[in-house]
């Protein structure tokens, strides 16, 4: 089980308010990847934003060098699938840079334990950040350089979509029409993003 004092977050998820207040719940939920209980943090990143919380444990987040909430790369703010695709091209004659996490329960549990031990002993669990200049420059060209706070906006107002919301500017939800159900970007999930498989955002970028 994992107990932490502060989450591993990107600037976008943390929000623009430097005085953000966080609620901490020890072993408050199971990690969406390894299913082990971990310390959950919950906060509101802005005045008109929705509450956000950590979704994966720090061991899993460090394995892939991703934010605990949006599961995007912490260095380049890109989907795992995009980052690992460029790192795979860079592995030609060198060490493996992308970490392939097992998906079966038994193998994933063993893998998590090994990386937890490495984290305690060495303070690092992967080779992310050690890419060559060519991979780094390619990723930097695609990277988002500024925090993207629009990602923290409130959820869509279902009453507005039906034409029934009468709260106007006082409504805490977003007054926009939902995406088309056939739009690939409407179907995103944390596991696909973490493992770098079938992530519609990454597919669009690649």
C-alpha positions, 0 to 999 in steps of 0.5 A: 500500500502506498502513502504519500505527502504530495501528489505527482502532478503536471502544471495543467492539473495543478491549476493556476491558483498558487494557493490551491488547497488539497484534501488528502485521504490515506488509502482512499482508492485503488489505483486504476492500473495496479489496483493497490490502495494509495493516498488520494488527493482532491483539489479544485484547480480554479474558480470555474474548474471542476474538482480533480483527484489523483487516479493512479498511484505514484509507483505507476506514475513514476514507472511511466513518468506521467501525471497522477491525474491526466496520465500525460508525460510530465516532461513533454505533456504528451500522451504516453503512446506518442512519447514512447513511439519516438523513444522506440525509434531512438533505441536503435543501439542503446538501452531501452528507454520506454518502460513496458508495464505488464498488463496481467495481474500477477506480472503487474504486481511483481513489476510494481513491487520491483519498481517500488523497491528501486524507488526506495533504493535509488530514487528512480525507476526508469530511463525516461529523461535519458533520451538522445538529442534527436528524440528529445528535439522531436518531442520538444517540437510536439510538446505543449510549452504552456499549461493547458487549463481548459482541461480543468473546465467543469463537466458539461451541463446535461440540462443545457444539452436538452435545452432545459437549463435556466441557471444561466451564468450561475450554472456551475456546469459547462454550457456546450453541446456534447461530442458526437458519440462517433467521435474517437475523442469521446471515448478515452480511458486511463488504462489505454493512455497509461499503456500507450495503446489505442489512445485516440488523442495520440493517434490523432497526433501521430 
